[in-house]
Every structure is written in C-alpha cells, then in structure tokens.
Amino acid sequence: MKQALKFLSFFIMGILLALGLLYFYADTFFNSPTPATEMMPQKIDSAKPGDAVITRISGEVFIIRNDVIHAPLPGDMVMEGDIIKVVDESFCQVRFAGTASLRIRSNTLVRIRKLLSGSKDADIRTELLTGSMIYKVKELKDSENLQILAQKRIFRVEGTEFMVEALPNGRTALSVVGGKVAVLSLNQDKTENLLKTLVKNERTILERDVSILPEIEILSGDDRDLFKAESPDDLSIQREDLVYLQISSRPAGARIYINGRLNGSNKIKGLFLPDTELTILLRKRGYKDKTFHILPGELAERNIVIDLIPAGLDQTLEEEQKQENLSAVELLKLRHQEELTELRSSFTQKLAVSSHVSESLKKSETFLTKENISLEEELTKSRNEARKLRELIKQIQELAEEEQ
C-alpha cells in the first residue's frame, strides 16, 4: 500500500512538472516580443504654407520627427525639434515666413532648435550638426533674433547672406556675402563670449580651441560664384496659389538649371509662382542640351519628364575636349586649394605657438609685477622699522642726557 501511494505521489509530481514546463515554453513561444521592424520613411501630410515651409527639394531629403523618419515634399511644414537630413548630391530649401531662406546642402544634418516667425517677432534658432548651409536673411529688427549653433559656437545674424560649414577636427568656416554676423563662443556655464564680427565679403575658419582668435580673409572669386549658384531663392510662401512641380529627365541623371541657376540633378521638386515664366535647361553628358520655357500656372501636368536625345559624333567629341580642359583646370584649382590649406594650417600653428609664447610672457610679467610689489612692500616695511628704531634711539639718548 505504501509503495502504491509513493508511486502515485511521484506520478502526480511528474504530471505537475510536465505541465509547468509546457506552460513555460508555450508562454515563451506565444508571448515573446516580435522583432522591431526597420524604420522606413513615411510621407508627411501636406500642409499649407505657413511659418516654416519646405519650398524646394533635389535628390533625397528626410525629416526626423519624434524618432520617426519622414520623406517630405515641397509645401510640407517644418516643426520645432525637427532634424532635416540631406543625403549625397541633394539639397533642400526651407523658407521662414517673412524672415529668411535656408538652403541645406548635401550630406548635412540641421536641427530646428527654436521656431517663432510669421506675424510675431522672429526668433529662429538652428543647429548645424554636420555639413554646410547657406542663409539669406532680411534686415532684422532689434526685437528679432536669428542664430546658428555649430560646434559650440553661436553665429548671431543682423540681416545678411552667409554660409556656415562644419569642418573636420571641430573647426567651423564662416563666409559672409552681405550684412554682418557676430561669432560667439559658448562656455560650459552657457555664457557667451564675442570672438569676432564678420562683415560683407569676409571669411574665417574657427579652430576647435576658442582661445585662438580667428583670422579674417577676403572672400575669393570661387566663394562668390558658389553663392551666386546656390543662394536660396526668395519666395513669398504667404501666397495661396503657389504651384507644385516635379521636373526630371529620361534617362535620369541630368543637371537641371532653372533661370540659369543649377537646381540639382536627376529630379527637382518645388513650389513656384504660377505667373512667372521659368526657363528650364537639362544637361547630361553624351546628350543634347534641352531648353524649354513654361508658365507653372498654365500646366495641366505637374510631373514633367523630359526625354533627352543622344548627341552626335561632332558634339560628343567637342564635349569630351571640354571635359579634358575642365579636368585640367579643376586639377590646378585643387592643387591651389591644397597649397592654400597647408598655408592656413601652418599659419594657424604659428599663431598657436605665438599665442602660447604671448601667454607665457604675460604670466611672467604678472609674476614679476607681483614680486616687485612684494619687494616694494618689504622695503616700505623695513623703512618704517628703521624710522621707529631711530626714534627709539633718540628717546634713549634724551633720557640718558636728563639723568646726567
């Protein structure tokens, strides 16, 4: 009887153990979290033109909003806290109502830190995380503010056109075409120190070490050409009748010029005035140039695809010769830029050494001044003690004479 009870108890324990294991594996199998799916770009709902609107896109542009990646279109709003990502061979143009236009160049990340524009006094603050961007700003009132944060430096604007570039090794470049931009360093305690103020046609490169004051140089012809080619367009986004157009080529890869300015490659998406004629030029190596004129408001089709015709033998040979000449010129320009960069680097190093020597001399001068003050104090003290000693001797002599 005891053996039967013992066998029965072991049997029940085995069943309970089996049920426990079955429950564990079933719970693990059915309730285990599914792997997270890769975040894919999503379309932002189109918005009417407002305080900050994307007006032009070439290539691939994304907005990171609340950790979600979106693929915007011209006419979409930009919000405070957004990060705008522009990939290789692309650009994005943002218009801040009545205040400024911003062109974000390829391989650039820009964060919108603060956004207050439109009918109120503008307060626009952006942060350049990587890459470069070009601003065109109206003349601001004293109560308005537009500033850029880049690599622990603040660029405060007073109505101007300028470009900020985040360079390797913590350096930052600033080029000013018009107006003026104040350059400030941002300290750990959030206080600011004014380093320099750049005015029209000036450029500087700021080193990582904020103690090295930036040297100012004059804008080169290449810098001015870059601004002419890539300066943001002025576009009144308050108008309700702006027309959305998409222009591309077949085959893909053509450079697209609008009214003589390069607007991108392969595909352009943007907002345009309906009653302003546009001259469009498409240019691709090995194909004939294609030029045409349009009035955006009269077009029934908003997606324009232009077929390119292959170039003939003579035109192809002529184009190849131009490319060879252009390559030689570009090589010379590249060598010139490398030499100029080496000279700037050498000058910066010498300036750093000079600053270090100057600082050492200042410290030595301060030490000698303190030592001199200390010696003068000791000398004054010794003179006072000598005077007191003479007075004491005189008193002793007078007492001795009285006793006699």
Summary of the structure (lengths in Angstrom):
residues: 404
radius of gyration: 36.0
end to end distance: 139.0
largest distance: 139.0
contacts: 1143
relative contact order: 0.07
helix: 34%
strand: 36%
